[in-house]
Amino acid sequence: MCMCETAESPSCMSRSTRRARKAHWCCECPRAIKPGDRYEYTSGVWDGYPHSFRTCRRCVVLREVHHKVEGCSPPFEALQETIRECMAAEPAYLAAFRAARRELMARAS
């Protein structure tokens, strides 16, 4: 089962693309967001509590690819786990994921 199906929706949320002035860590992968890097900043209220997340550009693209293939977005801090589970559970997912990633990368160039 895709983790998107169990994800809670925020009561309010805001997203923006920022340029880092200091180092941060991506919420999805163990990569650093270095000063000068562009990243996505998301803040919102989940279950009555405010949270914020910084996502590196690579993980933003992976989230977009997953959304294109599955039609949903996994909860923050669960992107890589969700992709692995979908690859294991759905044999056609990997081919569709690769095709969607190629298409998005070609469009970005």
Residue pairs with C-beta under 8 A, 6 or more apart in sequence:
1 85
1 89
2 70
2 72
2 74
2 82
2 85
2 86
3 74
3 75
3 78
3 81
3 82
3 85
4 70
4 72
4 73
4 74
4 75
4 82
5 72
7 72
7 73
7 74
7 75
7 78
8 46
8 47
8 75
10 44
10 45
10 46
11 44
11 45
11 46
11 48
12 44
12 45
13 42
13 43
13 44
13 45
14 42
14 43
14 44
15 40
15 41
15 42
16 40
16 41
17 38
17 39
17 40
17 41
18 38
18 39
18 40
18 41
19 36
19 37
19 38
19 39
20 33
20 34
20 35
20 36
20 37
20 38
20 39
21 35
22 35
23 32
23 33
23 34
23 35
24 32
24 33
24 39
24 54
25 31
25 32
25 33
25 54
26 32
26 33
26 39
26 54
26 55
26 56
26 58
26 59
27 53
27 54
27 55
27 59
27 76
27 77
28 55
28 56
28 59
28 62
28 63
28 76
28 77
28 79
28 80
29 56
29 58
29 59
29 79
29 80
31 56
31 58
33 39
33 54
33 56
37 56
37 57
38 57
39 54
39 55
39 56
39 57
39 60
40 54
40 55
40 57
40 60
41 52
41 53
41 54
42 52
42 53
42 55
42 76
43 50
43 51
43 52
43 53
44 50
44 51
44 52
45 51
51 76
53 76
53 77
55 63
55 76
59 79
61 101
61 104
61 105
61 108
62 79
62 80
62 83
62 101
63 73
63 74
63 79
64 104
65 97
65 100
65 101
65 104
66 72
66 73
66 74
66 79
66 82
66 83
66 86
66 97
67 73
68 100
68 103
68 104
69 86
69 93
69 96
69 97
69 100
70 86
70 93
74 81
74 82
74 83
83 97
86 93
86 97
87 93
87 94
87 97
